[in-house]
Amino acid sequence: MIPKTPPASAPTMIEFRDVHKWYGDYHALRGINATIREGEFFSLLGPSGCGKTTLLRTIAGFEGISEGVVLLDGRDMADVPANKRPTNMVFQSYAIFPHLTVAENVGFGLRRQRLPKAELAGKVEEALTMVGLRGFGARAAHALSGGQRQRVALARALILKPKVLLLDEPLSALDKKMREQMQVELIRLQRQVGITFILVTHDQEEALVMSDRIAVMFEGQIAQLSDAETLYRRPNSRKVADFIGTMNFLPATVLNESDAVVEVEAEGFGRLSFGADQVADDGDAGTAIGFRPEILTLLYEGQAWGDREVSAVVEEVVYYGDMTYYDVRIDGSSKTVRLSARNVFGRPVFDRGVRVRVGWNPGALILFR
Amino acid sequence: MKGGIFRIYTIAYLVFLYAPIILLPIFAFNNATVIAFPLQGFTTKWFTQMWSEPGLWPALQNSLTVAISTAILSTVLGVLAARASTRYRFPGKAPVMGLIMLPLVLPEIIVAVSLLVVLLGIGVPLSILTIILGHVLMTTPFAIAILSSAFQGLDRSLEEAAYDLGETPVSAFRLVILPLVMPGIISSLLISFTLSLDEFIIAFFLGGTHVTLPVYIFSQFRFPAAVPVIMALGTLLVALSVLLLTIAEYYRRRGIAKSGGKDTGGFI
């Protein structure tokens, strides 16, 4: 099995150099610079209209670019039409040809190679087996379920052994169970074939689960490009932090700053100091400290934490079965923050109105300024 | 009794609509030259006699030439217009499409007269060709309406998927788009054919000395003895029209089912 993350030294598969795209007056891509490595599972994540699909389509060749360069395996793609590029795409609607059978769909891209019948059938069956649809070849494509169409689309794209597989929101049409199952299967498939997968999604959880690296896009620009863990733990801006998961913000004011350390006075926490690596851009939303719901610990009776403790009142309880979310107001703060606690056997769920102690770690907080 | 009133209305409506057409075959099989009740007994002689009428064969030949040419031309124009209107955005698209569809509601007599004036003005002799021209003008909006619904049902990604899998724009159109809109094309051909075959006014004005079947039928009404034969011919034409429209509708519906779309109305 191929190791999950290709090393940073892996060769570059795709490179964007200052890519711009204009639709009339609309600036859809505003200077994209990024490299995607060979064998990487890469995601383009962002809200609708952020340009992620446009960027994907520039790789496929369905969209030209207004400025800049797109290199694929070292080759400038400017004059290479979509049908000559070593990329294949899984469309959001799957785009299964409804008038053909499953086997004819999967073998469509091999048509031009004029293979002997038996060889073609063998390759098609091999591709169908890979996506778990062995023996489905003779079925009519329009009679398939959503999940099966998805698999046919995957087999049809992978049979051509592309250098890059492009996936445009491939799971958005599936229900939750099916989506989670397909996420795991896509990861397995990507490791099996070892080629670069580029996924476009607006679902942050999907991106976190599946990708080696993620580019978060807003308004035609890449806001942050990093691995899932860094993205979640060290978002570089308030916008990214807001988009990925839940982030609590409490207002703060800067007291002192040096090159290495910023000292602030934060609501509810008092004086805190942050190392340079803990500081992110606030995007004009005002200086604030931020933390994830699971980063702070709700302390139970008799549980000791030391002096890094604050007192708070539970204002709302949201029970999720495996987790409980608490909206608590830390003493001295103007708004509530959301904390989460795993529900462990024998541990009661706090009631509304109860006073609790909250333990924290300075390294877990982020300063947005 | 609300339901009762509606039922009577529906029956009255259908009688009004179809009674005259039902009279056609009744008198076509009636053994009498006079079109009147009571019926005089069953005969098929009008159908046999029909084939020996001197003017009928040339008229039929003209009509088929006109109808087949019209069907092909208006369907080709329809494919181009439908593809352009569903696929591309261009300035003035709405007014252009509106103008193209206008002959659908223009009084045919006005169209016929204007065409006649123009053709005579620029010195084009009246012939089969001018009838075809007029019929294409009249049937193209129908062809566009049918084909637009066929093209509209197509997912744009289908074509992109074909490019993505290595096909050129031309081969993608042939391998993916054409098979999927083929039911619409067949439906358009059949409906244009039927419309042209039955059309009288334009054929009458623009035909000059060339007589199509409807014009022939009209001219035969001057002779009372020919009326039962006309009834027989009319019966065949009605049967043919119904048959063609049914086939057209079958293909249209099959096309919708094939591309997984929803039926949004049609002609039958």
Interface residues (C-beta under 8 A of the other chain):
Chain A: A60 G61 F62 P81 A82 N83 K84 T87 N88 M89 F91 Q92 S93 A95 F97 P98 H99 F108 G109 R111 R112 H142 R156 A157 L160
Chain B: D155 S157 L158 E160 A161 A162 Y163 D164 L165 G166 E167 T168 L175 V176 P179 L180 K258 S259 G260
